[in-house]
């Protein structure tokens, strides 16, 4: 992710997918990993994908504040465009959330969607 070597352990995915007591698990995955995950699940409906979008000017401002170089900023903005295109190509229904709001508003928006999905599953 973002030029770094991150990965998701199979054990972490298994634990999240088969959590006991209906515990909610949240994981951050790049689109290509989400597609692999969904393709290999017997019950893909147990995963509720979100794409959290941050406008490029906001990302650029944050990266400048972090002291990133122009090259690092360009790479990150290109990665963002690539991930958005990958999400559009997936044959998966996902919820697109804007990250322009304050964090509490974004969490509230996600919580409402999760609650609605849980109610409809009953």
One Martini backbone bead per residue (centre of mass of N, CA, C, O) as a GRO file, in nm:
protein
  122
    1UNK     BB    1   0.096   0.036   0.024
    2UNK     BB    2   0.214   0.320  -0.079
    3UNK     BB    3   0.504   0.163  -0.138
    4UNK     BB    4   0.455  -0.054   0.063
    5UNK     BB    5   0.504  -0.361   0.258
    6UNK     BB    6   0.204  -0.502   0.280
    7UNK     BB    7  -0.011  -0.729   0.468
    8UNK     BB    8  -0.243  -1.004   0.495
    9UNK     BB    9  -0.325  -1.231   0.704
   10UNK     BB   10  -0.497  -1.518   0.699
   11UNK     BB   11  -0.569  -1.522   1.001
   12UNK     BB   12  -0.708  -1.243   1.003
   13UNK     BB   13  -0.929  -1.311   0.805
   14UNK     BB   14  -1.050  -1.551   0.950
   15UNK     BB   15  -1.119  -1.406   1.212
   16UNK     BB   16  -1.306  -1.191   1.082
   17UNK     BB   17  -1.508  -1.388   0.928
   18UNK     BB   18  -1.534  -1.589   1.211
   19UNK     BB   19  -1.666  -1.436   1.425
   20UNK     BB   20  -1.785  -1.418   1.729
   21UNK     BB   21  -2.080  -1.278   1.827
   22UNK     BB   22  -2.106  -1.078   1.580
   23UNK     BB   23  -1.846  -0.951   1.528
   24UNK     BB   24  -1.689  -0.673   1.421
   25UNK     BB   25  -1.480  -0.634   1.129
   26UNK     BB   26  -1.198  -0.431   1.031
   27UNK     BB   27  -1.053  -0.379   0.701
   28UNK     BB   28  -0.771  -0.291   0.501
   29UNK     BB   29  -0.809  -0.298   0.144
   30UNK     BB   30  -0.723  -0.353  -0.157
   31UNK     BB   31  -0.896  -0.422  -0.436
   32UNK     BB   32  -0.742  -0.685  -0.522
   33UNK     BB   33  -0.796  -0.829  -0.247
   34UNK     BB   34  -1.100  -0.816  -0.240
   35UNK     BB   35  -1.150  -0.988  -0.490
   36UNK     BB   36  -1.015  -1.244  -0.387
   37UNK     BB   37  -1.186  -1.280  -0.138
   38UNK     BB   38  -1.469  -1.295  -0.276
   39UNK     BB   39  -1.395  -1.537  -0.472
   40UNK     BB   40  -1.330  -1.733  -0.193
   41UNK     BB   41  -1.619  -1.720  -0.089
   42UNK     BB   42  -1.907  -1.877   0.008
   43UNK     BB   43  -2.004  -1.593   0.167
   44UNK     BB   44  -1.990  -1.275   0.047
   45UNK     BB   45  -2.210  -1.121   0.236
   46UNK     BB   46  -2.008  -1.082   0.492
   47UNK     BB   47  -1.910  -0.849   0.309
   48UNK     BB   48  -1.857  -0.482   0.348
   49UNK     BB   49  -1.778  -0.260   0.116
   50UNK     BB   50  -1.552   0.021   0.120
   51UNK     BB   51  -1.500   0.353  -0.020
   52UNK     BB   52  -1.263   0.592   0.074
   53UNK     BB   53  -1.283   0.927  -0.022
   54UNK     BB   54  -1.025   1.158  -0.111
   55UNK     BB   55  -0.946   1.444  -0.213
   56UNK     BB   56  -0.665   1.542  -0.370
   57UNK     BB   57  -0.618   1.818  -0.226
   58UNK     BB   58  -0.620   1.690   0.058
   59UNK     BB   59  -0.389   1.495   0.024
   60UNK     BB   60  -0.176   1.701  -0.052
   61UNK     BB   61  -0.189   1.866   0.208
   62UNK     BB   62  -0.112   1.637   0.401
   63UNK     BB   63   0.164   1.565   0.267
   64UNK     BB   64   0.297   1.837   0.307
   65UNK     BB   65   0.273   1.834   0.620
   66UNK     BB   66   0.456   1.560   0.624
   67UNK     BB   67   0.705   1.617   0.410
   68UNK     BB   68   0.669   1.541   0.128
   69UNK     BB   69   0.757   1.483  -0.177
   70UNK     BB   70   0.666   1.533  -0.496
   71UNK     BB   71   0.698   1.234  -0.573
   72UNK     BB   72   0.526   1.114  -0.344
   73UNK     BB   73   0.270   1.266  -0.416
   74UNK     BB   74   0.232   1.161  -0.705
   75UNK     BB   75   0.217   0.864  -0.632
   76UNK     BB   76  -0.030   0.879  -0.446
   77UNK     BB   77  -0.228   1.002  -0.655
   78UNK     BB   78  -0.199   0.765  -0.853
   79UNK     BB   79  -0.297   0.546  -0.659
   80UNK     BB   80  -0.578   0.660  -0.614
   81UNK     BB   81  -0.671   0.636  -0.909
   82UNK     BB   82  -0.623   0.334  -0.932
   83UNK     BB   83  -0.818   0.241  -0.704
   84UNK     BB   84  -1.072   0.364  -0.823
   85UNK     BB   85  -1.066   0.203  -1.087
   86UNK     BB   86  -1.071  -0.078  -0.954
   87UNK     BB   87  -1.345  -0.044  -0.815
   88UNK     BB   88  -1.511  -0.001  -1.078
   89UNK     BB   89  -1.431  -0.295  -1.201
   90UNK     BB   90  -1.572  -0.428  -0.997
   91UNK     BB   91  -1.818  -0.692  -0.923
   92UNK     BB   92  -1.900  -0.492  -0.669
   93UNK     BB   93  -2.073  -0.392  -0.405
   94UNK     BB   94  -2.026  -0.057  -0.289
   95UNK     BB   95  -1.936   0.197  -0.057
   96UNK     BB   96  -1.924   0.543  -0.093
   97UNK     BB   97  -1.704   0.755   0.093
   98UNK     BB   98  -1.656   1.061   0.219
   99UNK     BB   99  -1.348   1.235   0.349
  100UNK     BB  100  -1.446   1.547   0.415
  101UNK     BB  101  -1.521   1.496   0.680
  102UNK     BB  102  -1.544   1.440   0.978
  103UNK     BB  103  -1.478   1.161   1.147
  104UNK     BB  104  -1.755   1.135   1.289
  105UNK     BB  105  -1.924   1.150   1.027
  106UNK     BB  106  -1.801   0.906   0.886
  107UNK     BB  107  -1.868   0.698   1.103
  108UNK     BB  108  -2.172   0.745   1.102
  109UNK     BB  109  -2.220   0.662   0.807
  110UNK     BB  110  -2.114   0.374   0.837
  111UNK     BB  111  -2.298   0.281   1.071
  112UNK     BB  112  -2.565   0.306   0.918
  113UNK     BB  113  -2.506   0.096   0.701
  114UNK     BB  114  -2.455  -0.142   0.891
  115UNK     BB  115  -2.731  -0.138   1.031
  116UNK     BB  116  -2.902  -0.182   0.777
  117UNK     BB  117  -2.773  -0.452   0.698
  118UNK     BB  118  -2.844  -0.605   0.959
  119UNK     BB  119  -3.154  -0.571   0.940
  120UNK     BB  120  -3.184  -0.709   0.652
  121UNK     BB  121  -3.068  -0.997   0.760
  122UNK     BB  122  -3.320  -1.074   0.961
   0.00000   0.00000   0.00000
